[in-house]
Amino acid sequence: MRALMLTVAMFSSCIAGTALAQRSVHDQMNEMKSKYPQSFERCQALATSRGYRLNDGEYEARAVMMFIEGCIMGRQR
């Protein structure tokens, strides 16, 4: 019985993790923009000055998002 409950709990956590990971980059960027509007704009300008392209595909958008997130948290200068 315990093994069954453990299996169900692990399966549920895997499904929940997958659902959270599937949020689009666009949604994540909008969330950051709403939480940190001034920092977001400043970090986005820094990203473009360093050569990041804002309107490219999913891979590039994820790179820009990670750069902006790091900038907001103070890891980029």
Backbone as a chain_set.jsonl record, in Angstrom:
{"seq": "MRALMLTVAMFSSCIAGTALAQRSVHDQMNEMKSKYPQSFERCQALATSRGYRLNDGEYEARAVMMFIEGCIMGRQR", "coords": {"N": [[0.822, -1.19, 0.0], [1.924, 1.235, 0.827], [3.905, 1.504, -1.08], [2.401, 1.842, -3.371], [1.144, 4.31, -2.819], [3.407, 5.949, -2.698], [4.31, 5.722, -5.327], [2.168, 6.893, -6.71], [2.339, 9.509, -5.674], [4.858, 10.3, -6.635], [4.408, 10.17, -9.397], [2.424, 12.121, -9.67], [3.858, 14.428, -8.955], [5.675, 14.532, -11.033], [4.039, 15.065, -13.234], [3.009, 17.57, -12.507], [5.382, 19.083, -12.465], [6.089, 18.986, -15.164], [3.96, 20.362, -16.316], [4.348, 22.933, -15.284], [6.78, 23.534, -16.437], [6.114, 23.909, -19.042], [5.213, 26.443, -19.505], [5.091, 29.225, -21.592], [7.809, 31.112, -23.012], [7.107, 33.677, -23.567], [5.002, 34.115, -21.753], [6.418, 33.965, -19.348], [8.163, 36.122, -19.636], [6.321, 38.241, -19.656], [5.376, 38.01, -17.06], [7.689, 38.643, -15.557], [8.01, 41.263, -16.45], [5.749, 42.491, -15.38], [6.216, 42.216, -12.651], [8.676, 43.5, -12.162], [8.867, 46.252, -13.455], [10.535, 48.595, -14.078], [13.171, 47.646, -13.791], [13.072, 45.565, -15.604], [12.781, 46.847, -18.123], [15.217, 48.275, -18.22], [17.065, 46.151, -18.122], [16.352, 44.769, -20.42], [17.077, 46.606, -22.363], [19.826, 46.571, -21.929], [20.357, 43.947, -22.699], [19.766, 44.036, -25.474], [21.726, 45.851, -26.243], [23.93, 44.301, -25.93], [23.756, 42.546, -27.976], [21.705, 40.646, -28.091], [18.81, 39.371, -29.68], [15.472, 40.335, -29.784], [13.181, 39.422, -31.099], [13.448, 36.883, -32.203], [13.399, 33.267, -32.654], [12.169, 30.603, -30.429], [14.376, 29.53, -28.989], [16.248, 31.671, -28.929], [14.675, 33.572, -27.65], [14.408, 32.411, -25.146], [17.049, 32.574, -24.273], [17.356, 35.351, -24.095], [15.444, 35.858, -22.128], [16.597, 34.51, -19.948], [18.922, 36.022, -19.645], [17.83, 38.541, -18.985], [16.513, 37.871, -16.618], [18.71, 37.186, -15.003], [19.959, 39.67, -14.97], [18.056, 41.255, -13.619], [18.199, 40.053, -11.146], [20.679, 40.858, -10.433], [22.994, 39.7, -11.46], [24.138, 40.358, -13.866], [26.093, 42.859, -15.421]], "CA": [[0.0, 0.0, 0.0], [2.818, 2.401, 0.863], [4.581, 1.602, -2.376], [1.43, 2.395, -4.307], [0.997, 5.727, -2.503], [4.656, 6.6, -3.101], [4.308, 5.767, -6.787], [1.186, 7.903, -7.115], [2.887, 10.818, -5.325], [5.945, 10.605, -7.572], [3.799, 10.401, -10.702], [1.751, 13.421, -9.605], [4.856, 15.498, -8.962], [6.25, 14.6, -12.388], [3.059, 15.736, -14.098], [2.966, 18.981, -12.117], [6.625, 19.695, -12.92], [6.019, 19.125, -16.613], [2.999, 21.427, -16.63], [4.977, 24.221, -14.989], [7.881, 23.755, -17.371], [5.597, 24.19, -20.366], [4.824, 27.843, -19.674], [5.845, 29.778, -22.713], [8.776, 32.16, -22.715], [6.345, 34.924, -23.621], [4.3, 34.246, -20.467], [7.413, 34.234, -18.312], [8.64, 37.496, -19.831], [5.253, 39.131, -19.197], [5.361, 37.941, -15.597], [8.824, 39.441, -15.073], [7.741, 42.664, -16.772], [4.756, 43.015, -14.441], [6.785, 42.241, -11.301], [9.806, 44.426, -12.092], [8.758, 47.02, -14.707], [11.68, 49.453, -14.378], [14.346, 46.792, -13.96], [12.894, 44.797, -16.827], [13.092, 47.715, -19.264], [16.653, 48.553, -18.19], [17.784, 44.921, -18.459], [16.072, 44.465, -21.818], [17.936, 47.508, -23.139], [21.183, 46.045, -21.8], [20.43, 42.733, -23.527], [19.87, 44.412, -26.888], [23.027, 46.479, -26.478], [24.934, 43.235, -25.961], [23.59, 41.743, -29.182], [20.574, 39.721, -28.071], [17.691, 39.757, -30.541], [14.25, 40.13, -29.018], [12.073, 38.855, -31.867], [13.797, 35.64, -32.88], [12.676, 32.063, -32.255], [12.024, 30.172, -29.039], [15.69, 29.367, -28.365], [16.803, 32.991, -28.681], [13.825, 34.226, -26.659], [14.759, 31.837, -23.844], [18.346, 33.142, -23.899], [17.095, 36.737, -23.678], [14.741, 35.801, -20.854], [17.557, 34.138, -18.915], [19.792, 37.173, -19.439], [17.072, 39.562, -18.258], [16.3, 37.37, -15.26], [19.979, 37.363, -14.305], [20.172, 41.105, -14.798], [17.16, 41.711, -12.56], [18.708, 39.52, -9.883], [21.958, 41.481, -10.166], [24.127, 38.886, -11.9], [24.704, 40.923, -15.097], [26.466, 44.27, -15.251]], "C": [[0.872, 1.262, 0.0], [3.517, 2.603, -0.469], [3.664, 2.221, -3.418], [1.253, 3.899, -4.081], [2.237, 6.514, -2.926], [4.716, 6.752, -4.611], [3.344, 6.841, -7.293], [1.71, 9.301, -6.824], [3.994, 11.228, -6.293], [5.391, 10.926, -8.951], [3.119, 11.767, -10.743], [2.743, 14.566, -9.65], [5.512, 15.632, -10.329], [5.311, 15.341, -13.333], [3.006, 17.226, -13.775], [4.216, 19.708, -12.582], [6.628, 19.923, -14.415], [5.071, 20.25, -17.003], [3.597, 22.794, -16.358], [6.077, 24.545, -15.978], [7.377, 24.148, -18.757], [5.055, 25.61, -20.518], [5.687, 28.428, -20.775], [6.798, 30.873, -22.225], [8.06, 33.5, -22.679], [5.609, 35.165, -22.299], [5.266, 34.594, -19.346], [7.947, 35.656, -18.41], [7.59, 38.495, -19.345], [5.169, 39.152, -17.674], [6.492, 38.77, -14.997], [8.565, 40.929, -15.295], [6.738, 43.27, -15.798], [5.308, 43.112, -13.021], [7.844, 43.329, -11.14], [9.817, 45.337, -13.321], [9.983, 47.862, -15.042], [12.934, 48.626, -14.626], [14.268, 46.016, -15.261], [13.283, 45.625, -18.038], [14.59, 47.988, -19.348], [17.45, 47.315, -18.623], [17.54, 44.501, -19.903], [16.921, 45.352, -22.732], [19.383, 47.043, -23.088], [21.365, 44.809, -22.673], [20.561, 43.078, -25.003], [21.197, 45.088, -27.192], [24.152, 45.447, -26.535], [24.707, 42.246, -27.094], [22.477, 40.717, -29.148], [19.473, 40.261, -28.964], [16.399, 39.389, -29.843], [13.173, 39.379, -29.794], [12.433, 37.602, -32.639], [13.024, 34.472, -32.279], [12.714, 31.755, -30.768], [13.372, 30.077, -28.331], [16.298, 30.722, -28.009], [15.995, 33.732, -27.61], [14.143, 33.707, -25.258], [16.101, 32.394, -23.37], [18.184, 34.578, -23.406], [16.421, 36.749, -22.313], [15.706, 35.459, -19.712], [18.516, 35.285, -18.615], [19.077, 38.235, -18.61], [16.831, 39.14, -16.818], [17.564, 37.517, -14.424], [20.282, 38.814, -14.03], [19.317, 41.643, -13.661], [17.668, 41.27, -11.208], [20.113, 40.04, -9.55], [23.174, 40.7, -10.598], [24.759, 39.373, -13.206], [25.027, 42.387, -14.844], [26.689, 44.893, -16.612]], "O": [[0.602, 2.222, -0.722], [3.697, 3.731, -0.927], [4.098, 3.023, -4.245], [1.217, 4.673, -5.038], [2.123, 7.621, -3.453], [5.126, 7.796, -5.117], [3.675, 7.603, -8.201], [1.543, 10.199, -7.649], [4.053, 12.381, -6.718], [5.857, 11.86, -9.603], [3.226, 12.487, -11.735], [2.497, 15.573, -10.314], [5.868, 16.737, -10.737], [5.755, 16.156, -14.142], [2.963, 18.054, -14.685], [4.125, 20.843, -13.05], [7.119, 20.949, -14.886], [5.358, 21.01, -17.928], [3.373, 23.726, -17.13], [6.283, 25.709, -16.319], [8.146, 24.671, -19.564], [4.492, 25.943, -21.562], [6.881, 28.141, -20.862], [6.602, 31.469, -21.166], [8.374, 34.358, -21.853], [5.595, 36.285, -21.787], [4.959, 35.426, -18.492], [8.16, 36.319, -17.394], [7.928, 39.485, -18.696], [4.918, 40.197, -17.075], [6.279, 39.515, -14.04], [8.866, 41.754, -14.433], [6.863, 44.438, -15.43], [4.91, 43.999, -12.265], [7.902, 43.998, -10.109], [10.708, 45.202, -14.16], [10.434, 47.846, -16.187], [13.675, 48.887, -15.574], [15.276, 45.829, -15.942], [14.035, 45.157, -18.892], [15.168, 47.939, -20.434], [18.398, 47.425, -19.401], [18.429, 43.937, -20.542], [17.424, 44.891, -23.756], [20.092, 47.112, -24.091], [22.404, 44.642, -23.312], [21.374, 42.483, -25.71], [21.741, 44.918, -28.283], [25.203, 45.699, -27.125], [25.386, 41.221, -27.169], [22.319, 39.971, -30.115], [19.231, 41.467, -29.002], [16.241, 38.266, -29.365], [12.317, 38.748, -29.174], [11.784, 37.287, -33.636], [12.102, 34.67, -31.487], [13.221, 32.536, -29.962], [13.492, 30.503, -27.182], [16.808, 30.898, -26.902], [16.56, 34.432, -26.769], [14.147, 34.473, -24.295], [16.269, 32.658, -22.179], [18.803, 34.973, -22.418], [16.776, 37.546, -21.444], [15.635, 36.054, -18.637], [18.883, 35.499, -17.46], [19.639, 38.767, -17.652], [16.933, 39.955, -15.902], [17.499, 37.928, -13.265], [20.805, 39.153, -12.969], [19.803, 42.408, -12.829], [17.583, 42.015, -10.232], [20.67, 39.7, -8.506], [24.284, 40.995, -10.154], [25.802, 38.861, -13.613], [24.299, 43.072, -14.126], [27.011, 46.078, -16.704]]}, "num_chains": 1, "name": "protein.A"}
